[in-house]
Amino acid sequence: MGVYPRLYGWDDGKIYFHDEDGKERCVTDEPRLLEILTKICQQYFEKKRGYRFQGKLPAGDPILMLSGLGKEIWEGVDPDEYVKELRSGWE
């Protein structure tokens, strides 16, 4: 199977955790846990990039709260060319 434990998201907009036994647990359904993880992420990115969240964290979808993270990886990459290159190996 995969590497455990790990976090991942589904199309339902929730964050899940797979433990060592492969059991799926919904992090989003545990408000206190989600709050703790959000603070850990906030502190991590503040240290890493000197970034500070302005005011309150956005309400709503916790996955959407991650919007924009890692965007520097794609800097200078043309998305159409990237997808075209990926698909060229499908034939």
PyMOL Python script that loads the backbone (N, CA, C, O; Angstrom):
from pymol import cmd

cmd.read_pdbstr("""\
ATOM      1  N   MET A   1       0.845  -1.178   0.000  1.00  0.00           N
ATOM      2  CA  MET A   1       0.000   0.000   0.000  1.00  0.00           C
ATOM      3  C   MET A   1       0.889   1.239   0.000  1.00  0.00           C
ATOM      4  O   MET A   1       1.996   1.186  -0.536  1.00  0.00           O
ATOM      5  N   GLY A   2       0.457   2.325   0.567  1.00  0.00           N
ATOM      6  CA  GLY A   2       1.210   3.565   0.537  1.00  0.00           C
ATOM      7  C   GLY A   2       2.050   3.766   1.781  1.00  0.00           C
ATOM      8  O   GLY A   2       2.226   2.860   2.596  1.00  0.00           O
ATOM      9  N   VAL A   3       2.557   4.965   1.903  1.00  0.00           N
ATOM     10  CA  VAL A   3       3.350   5.339   3.068  1.00  0.00           C
ATOM     11  C   VAL A   3       2.390   5.825   4.142  1.00  0.00           C
ATOM     12  O   VAL A   3       1.576   6.713   3.886  1.00  0.00           O
ATOM     13  N   TYR A   4       2.472   5.263   5.326  1.00  0.00           N
ATOM     14  CA  TYR A   4       1.580   5.639   6.414  1.00  0.00           C
ATOM     15  C   TYR A   4       2.391   6.154   7.574  1.00  0.00           C
ATOM     16  O   TYR A   4       3.535   5.726   7.730  1.00  0.00           O
ATOM     17  N   PRO A   5       1.889   7.025   8.381  1.00  0.00           N
ATOM     18  CA  PRO A   5       0.638   7.774   8.241  1.00  0.00           C
ATOM     19  C   PRO A   5       0.812   8.909   7.241  1.00  0.00           C
ATOM     20  O   PRO A   5       1.931   9.360   6.993  1.00  0.00           O
ATOM     21  N   ARG A   6      -0.295   9.370   6.669  1.00  0.00           N
ATOM     22  CA  ARG A   6      -0.243  10.498   5.741  1.00  0.00           C
ATOM     23  C   ARG A   6      -1.585  11.226   5.690  1.00  0.00           C
ATOM     24  O   ARG A   6      -2.632  10.674   6.027  1.00  0.00           O
ATOM     25  N   LEU A   7      -1.515  12.491   5.255  1.00  0.00           N
ATOM     26  CA  LEU A   7      -2.707  13.312   5.074  1.00  0.00           C
ATOM     27  C   LEU A   7      -2.997  13.427   3.586  1.00  0.00           C
ATOM     28  O   LEU A   7      -2.079  13.412   2.766  1.00  0.00           O
ATOM     29  N   TYR A   8      -4.257  13.540   3.241  1.00  0.00           N
ATOM     30  CA  TYR A   8      -4.639  13.750   1.851  1.00  0.00           C
ATOM     31  C   TYR A   8      -6.037  14.339   1.807  1.00  0.00           C
ATOM     32  O   TYR A   8      -6.762  14.308   2.801  1.00  0.00           O
ATOM     33  N   GLY A   9      -6.412  14.871   0.663  1.00  0.00           N
ATOM     34  CA  GLY A   9      -7.733  15.441   0.480  1.00  0.00           C
ATOM     35  C   GLY A   9      -8.502  14.705  -0.595  1.00  0.00           C
ATOM     36  O   GLY A   9      -7.906  14.096  -1.483  1.00  0.00           O
ATOM     37  N   TRP A  10      -9.815  14.755  -0.520  1.00  0.00           N
ATOM     38  CA  TRP A  10     -10.710  14.170  -1.511  1.00  0.00           C
ATOM     39  C   TRP A  10     -11.511  15.269  -2.164  1.00  0.00           C
ATOM     40  O   TRP A  10     -11.431  16.430  -1.762  1.00  0.00           O
ATOM     41  N   ASP A  11     -12.287  14.906  -3.175  1.00  0.00           N
ATOM     42  CA  ASP A  11     -13.146  15.868  -3.868  1.00  0.00           C
ATOM     43  C   ASP A  11     -14.219  16.454  -2.958  1.00  0.00           C
ATOM     44  O   ASP A  11     -14.823  17.474  -3.290  1.00  0.00           O
ATOM     45  N   ASP A  12     -14.460  15.824  -1.822  1.00  0.00           N
ATOM     46  CA  ASP A  12     -15.484  16.334  -0.908  1.00  0.00           C
ATOM     47  C   ASP A  12     -14.990  17.536  -0.103  1.00  0.00           C
ATOM     48  O   ASP A  12     -15.732  18.073   0.719  1.00  0.00           O
ATOM     49  N   GLY A  13     -13.751  17.961  -0.330  1.00  0.00           N
ATOM     50  CA  GLY A  13     -13.216  19.135   0.338  1.00  0.00           C
ATOM     51  C   GLY A  13     -12.743  18.882   1.752  1.00  0.00           C
ATOM     52  O   GLY A  13     -12.469  19.831   2.487  1.00  0.00           O
ATOM     53  N   LYS A  14     -12.641  17.629   2.150  1.00  0.00           N
ATOM     54  CA  LYS A  14     -12.203  17.300   3.505  1.00  0.00           C
ATOM     55  C   LYS A  14     -10.768  16.776   3.488  1.00  0.00           C
ATOM     56  O   LYS A  14     -10.258  16.346   2.453  1.00  0.00           O
ATOM     57  N   ILE A  15     -10.134  16.824   4.654  1.00  0.00           N
ATOM     58  CA  ILE A  15      -8.780  16.314   4.821  1.00  0.00           C
ATOM     59  C   ILE A  15      -8.858  15.010   5.595  1.00  0.00           C
ATOM     60  O   ILE A  15      -9.549  14.914   6.610  1.00  0.00           O
ATOM     61  N   TYR A  16      -8.145  14.014   5.107  1.00  0.00           N
ATOM     62  CA  TYR A  16      -8.166  12.693   5.724  1.00  0.00           C
ATOM     63  C   TYR A  16      -6.764  12.276   6.146  1.00  0.00           C
ATOM     64  O   TYR A  16      -5.761  12.808   5.670  1.00  0.00           O
ATOM     65  N   PHE A  17      -6.729  11.315   7.047  1.00  0.00           N
ATOM     66  CA  PHE A  17      -5.495  10.764   7.590  1.00  0.00           C
ATOM     67  C   PHE A  17      -5.592   9.246   7.509  1.00  0.00           C
ATOM     68  O   PHE A  17      -6.596   8.658   7.910  1.00  0.00           O
ATOM     69  N   HIS A  18      -4.559   8.628   6.997  1.00  0.00           N
ATOM     70  CA  HIS A  18      -4.469   7.165   7.021  1.00  0.00           C
ATOM     71  C   HIS A  18      -3.459   6.795   8.103  1.00  0.00           C
ATOM     72  O   HIS A  18      -2.321   7.262   8.081  1.00  0.00           O
ATOM     73  N   ASP A  19      -3.873   5.967   9.039  1.00  0.00           N
ATOM     74  CA  ASP A  19      -2.945   5.553  10.086  1.00  0.00           C
ATOM     75  C   ASP A  19      -2.136   4.340   9.626  1.00  0.00           C
ATOM     76  O   ASP A  19      -2.271   3.892   8.488  1.00  0.00           O
ATOM     77  N   GLU A  20      -1.299   3.815  10.515  1.00  0.00           N
ATOM     78  CA  GLU A  20      -0.414   2.693  10.185  1.00  0.00           C
ATOM     79  C   GLU A  20      -1.179   1.449   9.748  1.00  0.00           C
ATOM     80  O   GLU A  20      -0.651   0.629   8.997  1.00  0.00           O
ATOM     81  N   ASP A  21      -2.416   1.302  10.211  1.00  0.00           N
ATOM     82  CA  ASP A  21      -3.241   0.152   9.839  1.00  0.00           C
ATOM     83  C   ASP A  21      -4.021   0.394   8.552  1.00  0.00           C
ATOM     84  O   ASP A  21      -4.771  -0.476   8.110  1.00  0.00           O
ATOM     85  N   GLY A  22      -3.851   1.566   7.949  1.00  0.00           N
ATOM     86  CA  GLY A  22      -4.557   1.899   6.723  1.00  0.00           C
ATOM     87  C   GLY A  22      -5.970   2.392   6.946  1.00  0.00           C
ATOM     88  O   GLY A  22      -6.720   2.583   5.989  1.00  0.00           O
ATOM     89  N   LYS A  23      -6.342   2.601   8.196  1.00  0.00           N
ATOM     90  CA  LYS A  23      -7.695   3.086   8.498  1.00  0.00           C
ATOM     91  C   LYS A  23      -7.788   4.575   8.190  1.00  0.00           C
ATOM     92  O   LYS A  23      -6.924   5.362   8.579  1.00  0.00           O
ATOM     93  N   GLU A  24      -8.860   4.948   7.479  1.00  0.00           N
ATOM     94  CA  GLU A  24      -9.080   6.334   7.102  1.00  0.00           C
ATOM     95  C   GLU A  24      -9.823   7.069   8.213  1.00  0.00           C
ATOM     96  O   GLU A  24     -10.830   6.592   8.736  1.00  0.00           O
ATOM     97  N   ARG A  25      -9.297   8.244   8.557  1.00  0.00           N
ATOM     98  CA  ARG A  25      -9.931   9.082   9.568  1.00  0.00           C
ATOM     99  C   ARG A  25     -10.077  10.485   8.987  1.00  0.00           C
ATOM    100  O   ARG A  25      -9.172  10.984   8.318  1.00  0.00           O
ATOM    101  N   CYS A  26     -11.215  11.116   9.245  1.00  0.00           N
ATOM    102  CA  CYS A  26     -11.480  12.453   8.705  1.00  0.00           C
ATOM    103  C   CYS A  26     -11.003  13.515   9.692  1.00  0.00           C
ATOM    104  O   CYS A  26     -11.596  13.704  10.754  1.00  0.00           O
ATOM    105  N   VAL A  27      -9.925  14.203   9.327  1.00  0.00           N
ATOM    106  CA  VAL A  27      -9.365  15.261  10.169  1.00  0.00           C
ATOM    107  C   VAL A  27     -10.327  16.445  10.247  1.00  0.00           C
ATOM    108  O   VAL A  27     -10.464  17.068  11.300  1.00  0.00           O
ATOM    109  N   THR A  28     -10.991  16.755   9.139  1.00  0.00           N
ATOM    110  CA  THR A  28     -11.889  17.904   9.068  1.00  0.00           C
ATOM    111  C   THR A  28     -13.069  17.776  10.023  1.00  0.00           C
ATOM    112  O   THR A  28     -13.620  18.783  10.467  1.00  0.00           O
ATOM    113  N   ASP A  29     -13.458  16.553  10.340  1.00  0.00           N
ATOM    114  CA  ASP A  29     -14.577  16.342  11.262  1.00  0.00           C
ATOM    115  C   ASP A  29     -14.172  16.497  12.726  1.00  0.00           C
ATOM    116  O   ASP A  29     -15.009  16.365  13.619  1.00  0.00           O
ATOM    117  N   GLU A  30     -12.911  16.771  12.972  1.00  0.00           N
ATOM    118  CA  GLU A  30     -12.394  16.969  14.332  1.00  0.00           C
ATOM    119  C   GLU A  30     -11.934  18.424  14.445  1.00  0.00           C
ATOM    120  O   GLU A  30     -10.764  18.711  14.188  1.00  0.00           O
ATOM    121  N   PRO A  31     -12.826  19.356  14.824  1.00  0.00           N
ATOM    122  CA  PRO A  31     -12.495  20.786  14.805  1.00  0.00           C
ATOM    123  C   PRO A  31     -11.233  21.152  15.577  1.00  0.00           C
ATOM    124  O   PRO A  31     -10.438  21.965  15.105  1.00  0.00           O
ATOM    125  N   ARG A  32     -11.039  20.573  16.739  1.00  0.00           N
ATOM    126  CA  ARG A  32      -9.845  20.913  17.544  1.00  0.00           C
ATOM    127  C   ARG A  32      -8.571  20.443  16.848  1.00  0.00           C
ATOM    128  O   ARG A  32      -7.572  21.162  16.821  1.00  0.00           O
ATOM    129  N   LEU A  33      -8.607  19.241  16.289  1.00  0.00           N
ATOM    130  CA  LEU A  33      -7.451  18.720  15.566  1.00  0.00           C
ATOM    131  C   LEU A  33      -7.151  19.584  14.343  1.00  0.00           C
ATOM    132  O   LEU A  33      -5.992  19.901  14.076  1.00  0.00           O
ATOM    133  N   LEU A  34      -8.179  19.962  13.610  1.00  0.00           N
ATOM    134  CA  LEU A  34      -7.994  20.805  12.429  1.00  0.00           C
ATOM    135  C   LEU A  34      -7.399  22.157  12.821  1.00  0.00           C
ATOM    136  O   LEU A  34      -6.539  22.690  12.119  1.00  0.00           O
ATOM    137  N   GLU A  35      -7.855  22.703  13.932  1.00  0.00           N
ATOM    138  CA  GLU A  35      -7.320  23.979  14.418  1.00  0.00           C
ATOM    139  C   GLU A  35      -5.830  23.848  14.750  1.00  0.00           C
ATOM    140  O   GLU A  35      -5.035  24.725  14.411  1.00  0.00           O
ATOM    141  N   ILE A  36      -5.462  22.762  15.405  1.00  0.00           N
ATOM    142  CA  ILE A  36      -4.061  22.532  15.768  1.00  0.00           C
ATOM    143  C   ILE A  36      -3.200  22.379  14.515  1.00  0.00           C
ATOM    144  O   ILE A  36      -2.128  22.978  14.419  1.00  0.00           O
ATOM    145  N   LEU A  37      -3.665  21.581  13.559  1.00  0.00           N
ATOM    146  CA  LEU A  37      -2.907  21.379  12.321  1.00  0.00           C
ATOM    147  C   LEU A  37      -2.766  22.678  11.530  1.00  0.00           C
ATOM    148  O   LEU A  37      -1.716  22.944  10.945  1.00  0.00           O
ATOM    149  N   THR A  38      -3.824  23.481  11.514  1.00  0.00           N
ATOM    150  CA  THR A  38      -3.779  24.761  10.816  1.00  0.00           C
ATOM    151  C   THR A  38      -2.729  25.673  11.445  1.00  0.00           C
ATOM    152  O   THR A  38      -1.977  26.339  10.733  1.00  0.00           O
ATOM    153  N   LYS A  39      -2.676  25.703  12.773  1.00  0.00           N
ATOM    154  CA  LYS A  39      -1.684  26.533  13.460  1.00  0.00           C
ATOM    155  C   LYS A  39      -0.258  26.038  13.183  1.00  0.00           C
ATOM    156  O   LYS A  39       0.662  26.839  13.015  1.00  0.00           O
ATOM    157  N   ILE A  40      -0.086  24.732  13.137  1.00  0.00           N
ATOM    158  CA  ILE A  40       1.226  24.172  12.825  1.00  0.00           C
ATOM    159  C   ILE A  40       1.648  24.593  11.415  1.00  0.00           C
ATOM    160  O   ILE A  40       2.787  25.008  11.198  1.00  0.00           O
ATOM    161  N   CYS A  41       0.725  24.484  10.464  1.00  0.00           N
ATOM    162  CA  CYS A  41       1.020  24.893   9.087  1.00  0.00           C
ATOM    163  C   CYS A  41       1.336  26.385   9.021  1.00  0.00           C
ATOM    164  O   CYS A  41       2.273  26.800   8.339  1.00  0.00           O
ATOM    165  N   GLN A  42       0.554  27.178   9.728  1.00  0.00           N
ATOM    166  CA  GLN A  42       0.762  28.625   9.749  1.00  0.00           C
ATOM    167  C   GLN A  42       2.165  28.949  10.268  1.00  0.00           C
ATOM    168  O   GLN A  42       2.886  29.735   9.653  1.00  0.00           O
ATOM    169  N   GLN A  43       2.549  28.354  11.382  1.00  0.00           N
ATOM    170  CA  GLN A  43       3.866  28.604  11.961  1.00  0.00           C
ATOM    171  C   GLN A  43       4.979  28.147  11.024  1.00  0.00           C
ATOM    172  O   GLN A  43       6.000  28.821  10.886  1.00  0.00           O
ATOM    173  N   TYR A  44       4.780  27.008  10.388  1.00  0.00           N
ATOM    174  CA  TYR A  44       5.782  26.469   9.467  1.00  0.00           C
ATOM    175  C   TYR A  44       6.039  27.446   8.321  1.00  0.00           C
ATOM    176  O   TYR A  44       7.186  27.768   8.012  1.00  0.00           O
ATOM    177  N   PHE A  45       4.949  27.917   7.690  1.00  0.00           N
ATOM    178  CA  PHE A  45       5.118  28.796   6.545  1.00  0.00           C
ATOM    179  C   PHE A  45       5.571  30.194   6.944  1.00  0.00           C
ATOM    180  O   PHE A  45       6.227  30.876   6.157  1.00  0.00           O
ATOM    181  N   GLU A  46       5.234  30.626   8.143  1.00  0.00           N
ATOM    182  CA  GLU A  46       5.752  31.904   8.621  1.00  0.00           C
ATOM    183  C   GLU A  46       7.268  31.822   8.743  1.00  0.00           C
ATOM    184  O   GLU A  46       7.972  32.750   8.344  1.00  0.00           O
ATOM    185  N   LYS A  47       7.773  30.736   9.283  1.00  0.00           N
ATOM    186  CA  LYS A  47       9.216  30.559   9.437  1.00  0.00           C
ATOM    187  C   LYS A  47       9.895  30.366   8.090  1.00  0.00           C
ATOM    188  O   LYS A  47      10.952  30.940   7.830  1.00  0.00           O
ATOM    189  N   LYS A  48       9.285  29.561   7.241  1.00  0.00           N
ATOM    190  CA  LYS A  48       9.899  29.216   5.960  1.00  0.00           C
ATOM    191  C   LYS A  48      10.005  30.423   5.026  1.00  0.00           C
ATOM    192  O   LYS A  48      11.037  30.625   4.386  1.00  0.00           O
ATOM    193  N   ARG A  49       8.957  31.210   4.949  1.00  0.00           N
ATOM    194  CA  ARG A  49       8.935  32.280   3.959  1.00  0.00           C
ATOM    195  C   ARG A  49       8.767  33.661   4.565  1.00  0.00           C
ATOM    196  O   ARG A  49       8.645  34.642   3.833  1.00  0.00           O
ATOM    197  N   GLY A  50       8.757  33.756   5.867  1.00  0.00           N
ATOM    198  CA  GLY A  50       8.530  35.039   6.491  1.00  0.00           C
ATOM    199  C   GLY A  50       7.115  35.541   6.254  1.00  0.00           C
ATOM    200  O   GLY A  50       6.828  36.727   6.415  1.00  0.00           O
ATOM    201  N   TYR A  51       6.231  34.618   5.869  1.00  0.00           N
ATOM    202  CA  TYR A  51       4.851  34.970   5.537  1.00  0.00           C
ATOM    203  C   TYR A  51       4.025  35.083   6.805  1.00  0.00           C
ATOM    204  O   TYR A  51       4.171  34.278   7.725  1.00  0.00           O
ATOM    205  N   ARG A  52       3.159  36.082   6.851  1.00  0.00           N
ATOM    206  CA  ARG A  52       2.251  36.254   7.979  1.00  0.00           C
ATOM    207  C   ARG A  52       0.821  36.307   7.455  1.00  0.00           C
ATOM    208  O   ARG A  52       0.523  37.037   6.509  1.00  0.00           O
ATOM    209  N   PHE A  53      -0.057  35.531   8.076  1.00  0.00           N
ATOM    210  CA  PHE A  53      -1.464  35.599   7.722  1.00  0.00           C
ATOM    211  C   PHE A  53      -2.006  36.934   8.200  1.00  0.00           C
ATOM    212  O   PHE A  53      -1.692  37.373   9.306  1.00  0.00           O
ATOM    213  N   GLN A  54      -2.799  37.566   7.392  1.00  0.00           N
ATOM    214  CA  GLN A  54      -3.400  38.856   7.745  1.00  0.00           C
ATOM    215  C   GLN A  54      -4.748  38.608   8.398  1.00  0.00           C
ATOM    216  O   GLN A  54      -5.677  38.133   7.745  1.00  0.00           O
ATOM    217  N   GLY A  55      -4.861  38.926   9.679  1.00  0.00           N
ATOM    218  CA  GLY A  55      -6.137  38.763  10.368  1.00  0.00           C
ATOM    219  C   GLY A  55      -6.497  37.310  10.577  1.00  0.00           C
ATOM    220  O   GLY A  55      -5.631  36.472  10.825  1.00  0.00           O
ATOM    221  N   LYS A  56      -7.778  37.019  10.474  1.00  0.00           N
ATOM    222  CA  LYS A  56      -8.277  35.667  10.697  1.00  0.00           C
ATOM    223  C   LYS A  56      -8.004  34.779   9.497  1.00  0.00           C
ATOM    224  O   LYS A  56      -7.875  35.248   8.366  1.00  0.00           O
ATOM    225  N   LEU A  57      -7.920  33.489   9.772  1.00  0.00           N
ATOM    226  CA  LEU A  57      -7.817  32.535   8.678  1.00  0.00           C
ATOM    227  C   LEU A  57      -9.146  32.501   7.939  1.00  0.00           C
ATOM    228  O   LEU A  57     -10.197  32.703   8.546  1.00  0.00           O
ATOM    229  N   PRO A  58      -9.108  32.247   6.626  1.00  0.00           N
ATOM    230  CA  PRO A  58     -10.359  32.199   5.870  1.00  0.00           C
ATOM    231  C   PRO A  58     -11.286  31.120   6.396  1.00  0.00           C
ATOM    232  O   PRO A  58     -10.848  30.021   6.736  1.00  0.00           O
ATOM    233  N   ALA A  59     -12.571  31.443   6.461  1.00  0.00           N
ATOM    234  CA  ALA A  59     -13.563  30.462   6.893  1.00  0.00           C
ATOM    235  C   ALA A  59     -13.906  29.563   5.722  1.00  0.00           C
ATOM    236  O   ALA A  59     -13.719  29.935   4.564  1.00  0.00           O
ATOM    237  N   GLY A  60     -14.404  28.392   6.027  1.00  0.00           N
ATOM    238  CA  GLY A  60     -14.874  27.516   4.959  1.00  0.00           C
ATOM    239  C   GLY A  60     -13.963  26.334   4.723  1.00  0.00           C
ATOM    240  O   GLY A  60     -13.420  25.748   5.659  1.00  0.00           O
ATOM    241  N   ASP A  61     -13.809  26.001   3.480  1.00  0.00           N
ATOM    242  CA  ASP A  61     -13.123  24.802   3.039  1.00  0.00           C
ATOM    243  C   ASP A  61     -11.645  24.806   3.447  1.00  0.00           C
ATOM    244  O   ASP A  61     -10.891  25.675   3.010  1.00  0.00           O
ATOM    245  N   PRO A  62     -11.225  23.851   4.276  1.00  0.00           N
ATOM    246  CA  PRO A  62      -9.830  23.830   4.719  1.00  0.00           C
ATOM    247  C   PRO A  62      -8.843  23.551   3.584  1.00  0.00           C
ATOM    248  O   PRO A  62      -7.696  23.994   3.644  1.00  0.00           O
ATOM    249  N   ILE A  63      -9.266  22.835   2.570  1.00  0.00           N
ATOM    250  CA  ILE A  63      -8.388  22.595   1.424  1.00  0.00           C
ATOM    251  C   ILE A  63      -8.141  23.906   0.679  1.00  0.00           C
ATOM    252  O   ILE A  63      -7.015  24.180   0.262  1.00  0.00           O
ATOM    253  N   LEU A  64      -9.189  24.716   0.510  1.00  0.00           N
ATOM    254  CA  LEU A  64      -9.029  25.994  -0.176  1.00  0.00           C
ATOM    255  C   LEU A  64      -8.139  26.948   0.606  1.00  0.00           C
ATOM    256  O   LEU A  64      -7.563  27.871   0.028  1.00  0.00           O
ATOM    257  N   MET A  65      -8.018  26.737   1.920  1.00  0.00           N
ATOM    258  CA  MET A  65      -7.130  27.559   2.725  1.00  0.00           C
ATOM    259  C   MET A  65      -5.672  27.363   2.313  1.00  0.00           C
ATOM    260  O   MET A  65      -4.826  28.210   2.598  1.00  0.00           O
ATOM    261  N   LEU A  66      -5.379  26.251   1.645  1.00  0.00           N
ATOM    262  CA  LEU A  66      -4.024  25.962   1.196  1.00  0.00           C
ATOM    263  C   LEU A  66      -3.724  26.562  -0.177  1.00  0.00           C
ATOM    264  O   LEU A  66      -2.626  26.385  -0.705  1.00  0.00           O
ATOM    265  N   SER A  67      -4.676  27.254  -0.743  1.00  0.00           N
ATOM    266  CA  SER A  67      -4.536  27.834  -2.076  1.00  0.00           C
ATOM    267  C   SER A  67      -3.291  28.710  -2.169  1.00  0.00           C
ATOM    268  O   SER A  67      -3.053  29.570  -1.321  1.00  0.00           O
ATOM    269  N   GLY A  68      -2.511  28.475  -3.205  1.00  0.00           N
ATOM    270  CA  GLY A  68      -1.322  29.286  -3.454  1.00  0.00           C
ATOM    271  C   GLY A  68      -0.047  28.743  -2.852  1.00  0.00           C
ATOM    272  O   GLY A  68       1.039  29.182  -3.232  1.00  0.00           O
ATOM    273  N   LEU A  69      -0.138  27.801  -1.923  1.00  0.00           N
ATOM    274  CA  LEU A  69       1.072  27.253  -1.330  1.00  0.00           C
ATOM    275  C   LEU A  69       1.824  26.430  -2.375  1.00  0.00           C
ATOM    276  O   LEU A  69       1.222  25.622  -3.082  1.00  0.00           O
ATOM    277  N   GLY A  70       3.104  26.628  -2.471  1.00  0.00           N
ATOM    278  CA  GLY A  70       3.924  25.894  -3.431  1.00  0.00           C
ATOM    279  C   GLY A  70       3.921  26.487  -4.823  1.00  0.00           C
ATOM    280  O   GLY A  70       4.462  25.887  -5.752  1.00  0.00           O
ATOM    281  N   LYS A  71       3.315  27.669  -4.986  1.00  0.00           N
ATOM    282  CA  LYS A  71       3.212  28.246  -6.323  1.00  0.00           C
ATOM    283  C   LYS A  71       4.574  28.577  -6.920  1.00  0.00           C
ATOM    284  O   LYS A  71       4.707  28.646  -8.142  1.00  0.00           O
ATOM    285  N   GLU A  72       5.583  28.783  -6.084  1.00  0.00           N
ATOM    286  CA  GLU A  72       6.912  29.108  -6.600  1.00  0.00           C
ATOM    287  C   GLU A  72       7.499  27.949  -7.410  1.00  0.00           C
ATOM    288  O   GLU A  72       8.371  28.163  -8.253  1.00  0.00           O
ATOM    289  N   ILE A  73       7.032  26.739  -7.163  1.00  0.00           N
ATOM    290  CA  ILE A  73       7.507  25.564  -7.906  1.00  0.00           C
ATOM    291  C   ILE A  73       7.141  25.685  -9.384  1.00  0.00           C
ATOM    292  O   ILE A  73       7.883  25.230 -10.254  1.00  0.00           O
ATOM    293  N   TRP A  74       5.991  26.304  -9.659  1.00  0.00           N
ATOM    294  CA  TRP A  74       5.476  26.395 -11.025  1.00  0.00           C
ATOM    295  C   TRP A  74       5.859  27.691 -11.727  1.00  0.00           C
ATOM    296  O   TRP A  74       5.452  27.920 -12.866  1.00  0.00           O
ATOM    297  N   GLU A  75       6.634  28.536 -11.065  1.00  0.00           N
ATOM    298  CA  GLU A  75       7.025  29.805 -11.658  1.00  0.00           C
ATOM    299  C   GLU A  75       7.808  29.563 -12.949  1.00  0.00           C
ATOM    300  O   GLU A  75       8.776  28.802 -12.964  1.00  0.00           O
ATOM    301  N   GLY A  76       7.388  30.204 -14.008  1.00  0.00           N
ATOM    302  CA  GLY A  76       8.069  30.072 -15.291  1.00  0.00           C
ATOM    303  C   GLY A  76       7.655  28.855 -16.103  1.00  0.00           C
ATOM    304  O   GLY A  76       8.193  28.630 -17.188  1.00  0.00           O
ATOM    305  N   VAL A  77       6.709  28.062 -15.601  1.00  0.00           N
ATOM    306  CA  VAL A  77       6.252  26.872 -16.308  1.00  0.00           C
ATOM    307  C   VAL A  77       4.951  27.196 -17.035  1.00  0.00           C
ATOM    308  O   VAL A  77       3.992  27.669 -16.426  1.00  0.00           O
ATOM    309  N   ASP A  78       4.928  26.937 -18.341  1.00  0.00           N
ATOM    310  CA  ASP A  78       3.702  27.151 -19.112  1.00  0.00           C
ATOM    311  C   ASP A  78       2.795  25.943 -18.893  1.00  0.00           C
ATOM    312  O   ASP A  78       3.171  24.828 -19.253  1.00  0.00           O
ATOM    313  N   PRO A  79       1.603  26.136 -18.308  1.00  0.00           N
ATOM    314  CA  PRO A  79       0.739  25.004 -17.981  1.00  0.00           C
ATOM    315  C   PRO A  79       0.310  24.192 -19.195  1.00  0.00           C
ATOM    316  O   PRO A  79       0.234  22.965 -19.124  1.00  0.00           O
ATOM    317  N   ASP A  80       0.030  24.861 -20.303  1.00  0.00           N
ATOM    318  CA  ASP A  80      -0.387  24.139 -21.504  1.00  0.00           C
ATOM    319  C   ASP A  80       0.736  23.250 -22.033  1.00  0.00           C
ATOM    320  O   ASP A  80       0.503  22.107 -22.426  1.00  0.00           O
ATOM    321  N   GLU A  81       1.945  23.782 -22.036  1.00  0.00           N
ATOM    322  CA  GLU A  81       3.088  22.990 -22.507  1.00  0.00           C
ATOM    323  C   GLU A  81       3.369  21.821 -21.563  1.00  0.00           C
ATOM    324  O   GLU A  81       3.717  20.725 -22.004  1.00  0.00           O
ATOM    325  N   TYR A  82       3.218  22.063 -20.284  1.00  0.00           N
ATOM    326  CA  TYR A  82       3.443  21.013 -19.296  1.00  0.00           C
ATOM    327  C   TYR A  82       2.465  19.851 -19.500  1.00  0.00           C
ATOM    328  O   TYR A  82       2.867  18.688 -19.511  1.00  0.00           O
ATOM    329  N   VAL A  83       1.186  20.174 -19.661  1.00  0.00           N
ATOM    330  CA  VAL A  83       0.171  19.140 -19.869  1.00  0.00           C
ATOM    331  C   VAL A  83       0.398  18.433 -21.202  1.00  0.00           C
ATOM    332  O   VAL A  83       0.255  17.214 -21.299  1.00  0.00           O
ATOM    333  N   LYS A  84       0.748  19.197 -22.214  1.00  0.00           N
ATOM    334  CA  LYS A  84       1.027  18.611 -23.541  1.00  0.00           C
ATOM    335  C   LYS A  84       2.173  17.601 -23.454  1.00  0.00           C
ATOM    336  O   LYS A  84       2.105  16.521 -24.039  1.00  0.00           O
ATOM    337  N   GLU A  85       3.213  17.960 -22.725  1.00  0.00           N
ATOM    338  CA  GLU A  85       4.359  17.061 -22.547  1.00  0.00           C
ATOM    339  C   GLU A  85       3.955  15.796 -21.785  1.00  0.00           C
ATOM    340  O   GLU A  85       4.370  14.694 -22.143  1.00  0.00           O
ATOM    341  N   LEU A  86       3.148  15.957 -20.740  1.00  0.00           N
ATOM    342  CA  LEU A  86       2.679  14.795 -19.980  1.00  0.00           C
ATOM    343  C   LEU A  86       1.857  13.852 -20.860  1.00  0.00           C
ATOM    344  O   LEU A  86       2.037  12.634 -20.829  1.00  0.00           O
ATOM    345  N   ARG A  87       0.970  14.431 -21.630  1.00  0.00           N
ATOM    346  CA  ARG A  87       0.078  13.625 -22.457  1.00  0.00           C
ATOM    347  C   ARG A  87       0.774  12.974 -23.641  1.00  0.00           C
ATOM    348  O   ARG A  87       0.269  11.996 -24.192  1.00  0.00           O
ATOM    349  N   SER A  88       1.918  13.498 -24.038  1.00  0.00           N
ATOM    350  CA  SER A  88       2.625  12.929 -25.191  1.00  0.00           C
ATOM    351  C   SER A  88       3.052  11.493 -24.929  1.00  0.00           C
ATOM    352  O   SER A  88       3.211  10.721 -25.874  1.00  0.00           O
ATOM    353  N   GLY A  89       3.239  11.124 -23.687  1.00  0.00           N
ATOM    354  CA  GLY A  89       3.629   9.755 -23.338  1.00  0.00           C
ATOM    355  C   GLY A  89       2.468   8.792 -23.202  1.00  0.00           C
ATOM    356  O   GLY A  89       2.684   7.610 -22.930  1.00  0.00           O
ATOM    357  N   TRP A  90       1.251   9.259 -23.381  1.00  0.00           N
ATOM    358  CA  TRP A  90       0.067   8.427 -23.203  1.00  0.00           C
ATOM    359  C   TRP A  90      -0.259   7.582 -24.421  1.00  0.00           C
ATOM    360  O   TRP A  90      -1.015   6.616 -24.317  1.00  0.00           O
ATOM    361  N   GLU A  91       0.290   7.925 -25.555  1.00  0.00           N
ATOM    362  CA  GLU A  91      -0.111   7.248 -26.796  1.00  0.00           C
ATOM    363  C   GLU A  91       0.539   5.909 -26.970  1.00  0.00           C
ATOM    364  O   GLU A  91       0.294   5.228 -27.966  1.00  0.00           O
TER     365      GLU A  91
END
""", "prot")
cmd.dss("prot")
cmd.show_as("cartoon", "prot")
cmd.util.cbc("prot")
cmd.orient("prot")
